[in-house]
Amino acid sequence: MKKHLLPLFLLLVPALLGAREVKPLNDGWTFVKGFVKTGPVAGTTFGGSKAGDPVTLPHCWNAEDFQTEGEYYRGYGTYTRTLDIPEDVIGKRVFIKFEGAGSHASLLVNSSFVGEHKGSYNAFTFEITDFIKQGENALTVVCNNAPTFEIAPFGGDFNIYGGLYRDVWLEITDPTCISPLYYGSEGVLISQRTTRERADITARIHLSTLSDYEGCEVRFSLSDASGNKVAETYYDRIFNDIVECSLGVDNPHLWNGKEDPYLYTAVTTLLKDGKEIDRVEDRIGFRYFHVDREKGFFLNGKHLKLQGVSRHQDWDKKGNALTKENHLTDYDMFDEMGVNSLRLAHYPQAHFMFEEADRRGYVVWEEIPFVGTWVSNPAFEDNLELQLREMIAQNFNHPSICFWGLYNEIQAGTDKIVSRLQNVAKSMDPGRLTTCAVYIDSSNEFIPDVMAFNKYYGWYYGKKNDLGPFLDNWHAEHPSASIGISEYGAGASPIMHVGQYNEDDFTVYDSMGKNHPMERQTDIHRVQWPVIAERDWIWGSYVWNMFDFGASGRFEGDSPNQNDKGLVTIDRKTRKDAFYYYKANWNKSVPTVHLCSKGYTDRKEDITDIIVFTTAPSATLYLNGKKISQKKTDGYATVEWKDVKLQKGNNSIRIVTPQGEESAQWNVL
């Protein structure tokens, strides 16, 4: 084996187009709820009758029923489609890639079983070369989202949707190719050792052939954001299915989070007898990071306060069948609020989410669905390991990902499986940190590299002011642990209000009940964000949650089967007051003036607190045309007037700041 650096003049030669064909397979499907035996003609049963209704992917069969009063459907669903194979494809290799299917998926081609995949959230690829024929072929995919003791997650406070809810692709390659079968990845895993002065990268390339690698070579190149090739290497005389190519860049332009999310393009090409037969392209960024127990998270040697949110991947009337437009809408809201870090909980999310995080500069915590309930079953534990390996392999090259999450809120007695997952993560990817989300103390929280707490003081238990003392005591008592906040927050209905919130009145404010006034959520966030902001040793914090999400079995707030702790409603149409609190604190580049409880138009109380979130240095309150007072904005972008007396009937509220104003009409009944 030889590794060579190409002469400089060869670095300027444009790469040839690759021979791989990639085509979407999102159209032309039929779907029927249930397990349907399909015949050799797609869309029909063995008896020849119609096997379903036409659908276009992404498709979730729970798009409607997860928001109803009853239980959402968990069981089988069958998809069928015709696949036409032209004559020129025969002799090539054919693969089908599924970006996600919930939760168990089996593929049949022309009534022959090809394979199965267990897990809702990672991509998987089947080779169908030996199952197809020239002309029309019948594809059948049977999905099942029923609970099982063999597939994670077994439990959790979120819905486990069914369907082919992400894109499906047909890939056609040469008999020798860069393998699409390595844990559902693109087959190229690029590791890095980076400093401000130099970046050294190694591409571990997985190959596959139906014969041998005679005459084959691999080229690996790197281009900057302007398309200028900065380095290239090649590897010839290939004897096995794994090739490693290494190169270095002096004085690299670093990927520096939202400040400067600079990306290079890495191109891996496979040639045979000098002709390009396959290619994979990756956008990569050079960065280095660490967590200091006393000082928090550092990116490229500089402290970065990770002000984050968590996100579930479902939407109103869509379930989890989201499009790029849906993901972009979410990202625009993250940007608007000033978020710089994401916890994509509690499972691997769409690849597009990581691509966009790379482009926009978000630091990401990504995790496997080891949630809540642990099942002592070798098959379940093997599935956890499989999903971890898939998650790491498929997302290995994204610079935005800095943390692999190993679990969320699992019970004690799980040290063995957590240690197994830790060993897998560190062996596959020693360059990133592992973490976990803890709700009760257990020895398993010390197994990952760093840990974080899910804490709901003032919502489920305790007082809102208890968070600070808890964190300080825990930090002092555990000198070797680095601590983050993986979840904090409170529920809120945007149509439920109270003039003044009193934390002590639990007879009125039941966390698990129907009364979720928005003012309670706002109050808890106003108390707890300063606690986090003033402790740099908290390496990162994540509001639970950015958006309301489906959670079967919850009957609280204004909607059944939803968790309403989001800062934005599940349809993305209503930003709650707490959203603007963070926007005013986190995004100083955009002027913000927000009057809280603005939508509380018909009021029971004639005494109220008037709260304004603003980036302006001061705000003036006018009540019924009369100036009440001007107040300076405090250190957390807030101006507050306590115990304001309203008159019976209509009241005109006007807030004036140097950056704009807001007004409201409140009617005291």
N, C-alpha and C positions, 0 to 999 in steps of 0.2 A: 504494500500500500504506500502511496505517496500523497503528500499534500504540498501544493505549490502556490506561491503568490504569483499572479499574472503580472507581466510587465505593464508599466503605466499606460502605454499606448493602447493596450487591449481593454483597459478599463473604460475607454471612451466608445467602444463598439456597442451600438444599441442591441438589446436582447431581442431574439426572435420571439414571435408569438408562440405560446405553448399549444400542445395538441389536445389538452384536456377540454372536453365540452361540458358545460354546466348549464342545465336547463331547469326552470321552475316546474314543479308538479303540483301547483296549488289549485288548478282548475279541473273541472270534469269529474269530480267525485260525487258519489251518492252516499247517503248516510241513512242508517236506520238504528234506532235504539234497540239494543238487545244483541244476542249472539245469533248471527245468521250464517247458515251454511250456504256458501256461494258456489256457483257452478263455473265452468270454464269460460263463460262470457261475463265480463264485468257488468255489475249492476243487476244481475239476475240470480235467483236461487237455483238449486238443482232442479226444481220443478219448472223453471223458466219464467217465474213471475218476477215482478219488479222488486228489487232488493233495497229500495230506499228513495229518499228525496234528494235532489241535486243540492250540493253545497260547494262553497269555495273556501279554501283554507286561507288563513287560520280559522279553525272552527272549534267551538266549545259547546258541548251539549247542555251545559248548565248555565248558559248565558241569561236565561230568564228565571229558572226555578230557584237559583240560589238567593234571590231576594224576596221570595214569597214566604208566607207564614209557615208552610210545611217544610219537610226535609228536602234537600236537593238530591237529585238522582245519583246514586252510586252503584254502578254495575257495568254491563257490557254495552259497547257501541261498535257498529260494523261499518267500515268505509270500503267502497269499491271504486275501481277506475280501470279504464282501458289504457294500455300503453302500447303505442305503435313503434315497432322496431324496424327501421329500414335495412335494406340489404347491406349497406356499407358499415353498419355497426357490428355485424356478425364477424367474429374474429378479434374484436376489441373486448375490453372489460367494462362491465356495467355495474354501477353501484346506485343505491338509493339512500340518501341521507335525510333523516328526520331530525329537525332541530328540537323537537319536544313532543311527547305524547303521554297522556295521563291515563293510568299510571303504569300499567303493564300493556305492552304492545306486541302483537304477533303478526308477522308478515307471511302471506301466501302469494305465490306467483303461479298462475295456471293450475290452481288447486294443490300445489306442492308447498309444504311448509318450509320456509327459508330460515326463520329464526325468531327470537323473541328478545325483548329488552325490558328490564325491570327498573323503573324509576321515572318520575314525571319530568324531571327538570334538566337533564343533560341531553345533548345530541347523541345520536347513534346511527351507524351506517351498516347496511347489509350489502354484500356482493350478490348480484342476481345473474351473473354471467351464465351459469350452468342451468338456469331455470327458464330462460327466455328463448323465444324462437322468432324468426323473421315474420313480420306482420303483426297482427293484433294479439296482445297478451292481457291477461286479467290479473289485476292487482287487488288483493284484499288485505285490509289491516283491521284487526280486531283489538280494540282497546278496552281496558277494564280499570275503573277507578274505585272499585270496592276495597274496603280495608282488608289487609292481609298481614299475617305475622312474618312475612318474608320480605316485605318492601318498605323502606323508610320513605316518608314518615308514617308511623303507626297512629300517632295522635298529634295534637297541636291545635292552637286557637286560631285556625284559619281553614279555609275550604280547600279540599283536594279535588280539583276539577277534572273532568273527563274530556277526551277528544284529541284530535290532531290539531293542537292549538298553536303550533308554530309552523314555519315554512317547511316544505318538503322539496328536495332537489334530486334530479337525475344527473349522475356524473358518468361520463364515458371517457375511458383512458386507453392508452397503449397497454399491451400485455405486461410491460414493465412500467412502474409508476411510483410516485411518491405516495406512500400508503395512506388511504383515508380510513383505515381500520384500527389505528392505534387509539383505543379508548374514544372513538368518535372525533378525534382531533384532525387537523389538516396534515399531521405527520411531521411537522417541523417545530421543535421546541428550542427556543433561543434563550440561553442563560447569559448573565452579564456580571462582570466585576467592574464597578464604575467608581471613579473619583472625579474631582473637578478637572484633573489634568489628563486622564486617559480612561477610555472605556474598552475593555476586552470582552468580546462576546464569542460564545461557542454555540453553533447550531447543531443539535442532535437530530438527524434526519432519518426517518423511518421509510424504508423502501419495500417494494413488493414486486415479485416477478413470477410469471408462469413458466419461465425457462431458466435463464441465467442472466448475469450482468455483463456478458461479453460485449466490449465496445462501449460501455456506459461510463459516464463521468458526471459528477455533481459540481455545479458552480453556485457559489454563494456570494452575493454582492450587497452592498449597502449604499444607498443614495440619500442625500440630504433633502430637506423640505422643498428645495427648488428643483429637484430632479437631477442634481449633479452627483455622479457616482464618486464616492469617496474611498471605497476599498472593495477588493474582490479577492476571492481565493477559489481554488478548485481542487477536487479530489478524484483521482482516477484509479483504475485497477480495483474495482469494487468486488468483494468476495462474499459479503453477507448483507443482511437487511438493515444494518445501522451504519451510518456514516457520520462522522463529526468534522465540522469545518469551523475554523477559528480565525478571527481577524481582530484588529484593534484600530481605534481612532484616537488620535491625540487631540487634546483640548475640545472634547465633545460639547455640542450645544445641548445642555441638560433639559430634560423634561422637568419643569418646575411648578407643577400643580396649576392652579388657575392663573397664576401670575404669568406663566409662559409654558403652555403645554406643547412643547416642540417635539415633532415626530420625524423619524427617519423611515425609509422604506427598505425592508430586507427582502431580497428576491432569491429564492432557491429554484434552480433549474436543473432538470435531469436531461442529459443528452445521450444519444446513442449514435455512434459513428459520426459524431459532429453535428447531428440534427437534434434540435430541442424536441423532446417528447412529453415533458410535463413541467409544470411551474406552480409554485405557491408564493404568494406575496403577503407580507406582514408589515403593519405599521408598528414600529417599536420606539420606545423612548428610553434614554439613558438617565438613570437617577439612582441615588443611594439614600437610605433612610435608616433610622433606628428609633427605639423608644428608651428614654432615660427615666429611671424610677422617680427622680426628683424634679425633672424638668419637662417631661412629656415627649411628644413626637417631634422628630427632626427630619426634614426633607432637604437633602443636599447640604447638610451641615447647618441648617437654619431652623430654629424652632417654628413650628406651624401649629397653631391651635386648631384642632380638628373640630369644627362646628358642623355636626352632621344630623341627618335624618335617616330613618329606616323607611323602606318601601316594599309593599306587596305588589304583585303584578296583576291585580284584577281591576276591572272597571265596571261601572254601571252598565247593564244590558249587554255586556260583552263577556263576562267571566274573565278568563285569562287569555282569550284569543285576541291579543293586542297586535296592532300594526306599528310600523315605524312612526307614523304620525302620532299615535298614542304615546309612545316612548318620548318623542320630541316634545310633546305638550308637557309631560312630567319634567323633563329637563329644563324647559323654559321656566317652569315654576320654581325649580331648585335655584336656577340662576337669579330669578327675581328676588328670592328670599335671602340670597347670599350664602347658601349652603356651599361647603367646600369638600365634604366627605359624605359617602353613602354607605349605609349598611343595607345590602340587598338581601333581606331576610324573607323566609328562613330556608332558602334553597337557591340553587343556581338559577339565574334569570337569563333573559334572552341575550345572545351574543352581541346584538346591537347595543345593548345597554353598556357593555364594556368598551365597545368601539367609540361610543359617544363620550364615555368617561375619559378615555384617552384623549380625544379631541378637545374636550372642554376643561380638562385638568382636575378632575375629581379624584380624591384618594378613596379607594374602595375596600370595604370588608365584604368578602363573599363567603358563603357557608353552605355546608351540606344540611339536608333536612333531618338531622338527629335532634328531635324536638320533643320535650316533655316526657314522653313515655318510652322507656327502654324495654325491649323484649329479649329475654335470655334465650336466644335461638341462634344457632350457628348460621342459618341461612340469612337471618336479619342482619347479623354482624358482617357477613360476607357482602351483603348488599350495601351496607354503609361504606365499607372499604371500596367497593366498585364505584359508588357514586363520588367518593372523594377522589379516586384516581381519575375518573372521567372529568370532574370539575377542574382539577389541576392541569391535566393534559390539554383540555380544550381551551383554557384561558391563560395558559402559561406565559404568553408573549405580551400580555397587556400591561403596560407600565403603571396604569392606574391602580391595579390590584396590589395592595401591600399586606393584606391580612387574609389568611384562610381561617374561617370559622369552623370549629370541630363539633360544637353542640350548642344548644340553647335550652336552658332550664331542665336538665335531666337530673335524676335523683342520685343519691349517694349509692355506693356499691358498684359503680361503673368504671372504676379505675382501669381495669384490664382492657376494656374496649377503647377507652379514651387513649390509653397508652399505645394501643395498636394503631389508632388513627394518627396520633402524633408521630409515630415512627414512619408511617407511610408518607405523611406530608413532608417531613424533613428529608426523607430519602429521595423523594421525587423533586423537591424544591427547597433546598437549604437556604436559598436567598431571601425567602419571605418569612414573615412572622406568623405563627399560629395563635389563635385566640379562642375565647369561649364567652358565652353569656350566662351568668350565674344568678340564681335568685335565692338560694340558701347556701350557706357555707358547706363545703364538702372537699375532701382531699383531691377530687378530680380537677378542681379549678387551678391547681398548681402544676398540672401536667403541660398544658400549652405554654408558649413563650410568654404571653401576656394574658390578662383576663379583664373582664368587665362585668358590671352588675346591672341587673334589671331591678330598678327600685321605684316604687309607686307610693312614696310617703305623701299623705294627704289625700290619697285617692282610695286605695284598698285598705290602708292601715296607717296608723301613726298620724303625725302632724306634718304639714308641708315643710316646716322648719327643721325636721329631723334629719334631712339628707346631709347637711353639712357636718353635724356631730358624728353621724355614722361613718362618713368617708374619712374624717380626720382620725377617728379612733382606729379604723381598720388599717389605714395607711401607717399609723404609728406602730401597730401590733404586728405587721407583716413586712419586715424590712427588705425582703427579697422580691416582693411582688410589685408589678407595675399595673396600675388600676385605671380602667376606663368606665364609662357609663354607657351600657349597651341599650338600655331602655329607660325612659322616664316620661311622665306626662299624665294626661287625664282625658276622660271622654267629654264630648260636648255636642249638643244639638244646636244648630244655628237658628232654630225656631223656638228654643226654650230659653227663658231669661229670668233674672232676678235683679232688682234694683241695687241691692248690696249683698255680697256673698259672705256668709258666716260659716266658717269651717266647722264650728262645733255643733251645728244643727244637723246631725246625721239622721234625724227622723224625717227630714225633708230631702236631703241629698244622699240618695242611695246609689252607690257606685254600680251595683248590679241591678238597679231598678230603672224606672222610666224617666225619672227627673234628672236630666243632665243639662243644667243651664250652662250656657257658654261662658258665663262669668266665672264659674268654678275652674274651668280649664285655664282660662286666662290668669287667674290668681295664682294657681299652682306653678305655671311656667314663669310668672314674674318673680316668684320667690326662688325657684330652683336654678334658673339659668345663671344668675349672679354667683351662686354657690360654685357652679362649675367653672364659670369664667375666671374666678379669682384664685383658682387652684391649677397652676400650670402642670402639676404632676399628674393630673387626670389626662391621660394621653389622647383621649378622644371621647366625644359624647354624641349620642344619637337619639333624637326625639322619637318617641313612639306615638304616632306614626305620621308620615307626611300626608297620607291619604286614608280616609275611612276605607275599610275593606270587609269582604265577606267573612263571616264567622258563624257557622251554623250552630244553633243552640243558644245564642245570645238574644235575649228579648229585653232590650234596654234602650234608653234614648228614644228617638222618634222613628226608628226603623227596625224591623225584625231581622235577625240573622246577620247583623253587622256589628263590627267593632268600631265605635265612633271616636276613637282617640286621635283621629287624623286632624291635621291642621287645615285640611281641605276636604270637602265632601267627595264621596266615591265617584260622582259624575264630573268632578273637577270644575264645577261651576261656582262654588261658594268658598271663598277663603274665610276662615274663622278669624276672630280677633287675634288669637295667639299667633297666627301667621304673620300679622303685621307687627307684632312685638319683635319677632325675630328679624323680619325685614328691616325694621328701623335700627336694630342693633347690629346686624350682620352685613347689611348692604348700604353703606354710607354714600356710595356713589350716586344713588337715586334718591331725590327728595321724597320723603314719606310724611304724610299727615293723615292719621287714621283715628277717628272717633269711635271708641268702643261702644258696644251695645246699640249701635245706630239703628239696627233693625227692630229694637224693642219699642215698637211704636205705640201700642196700647198697653198702658202700665197700670199695675195694681197699686204701686207705692208712690207716694209723693215725696219721699226722701230717697236720694240716689247718690252714688259716687259717679263722677264724670272723669273718665280716664282717656288720655290721648297718647298715642305712640307717634313720635315724630323725630326726624333727623334735624329739625330746626333747633336753635338754641333756646327758644322760648315759645309760649303759646298764650293767647288771650281768650278768655271765655266771655261770650255774650249770651245772656239769658233773656229771652223775650225783648230783644233790642237793647237791653241795658248791659253795660260793661260790668262784669263781676270782678275780675282781676286778671293781671298778667303774672305768669309764673315761669321760672326757669326750668328747662328740661333737666332731669336728673341724669346720673351717670349711665343709666340704662334706657335712654331714649323715651322717658315717660314723664308726663305731666298729669297730676291728679288733683281734683277738687273733691274733698270729702263732704258728705252730708249736705248736698245741695238740695234746697227746698224748691219743689215744683208746684205750680198752681194747678188747681183743678181744671180739667179741660186741656186745651191745646197749649203746648210750650214750644217755643222756637229756640233751638240750640245752635250756636255758631262758634266755631273755633277758628281763630286767625293766627297764622304764624308768618315769619318772613319767607317761608318756602311754599305757602299756599294755605288754603283753608278748607274746612268741611262743615257741613250743617246737617241738622236733622229736625224732624217734627215729632214730638212725643206727646201723646194724649193720656192724661191721667184720668182714669175712669172713676 
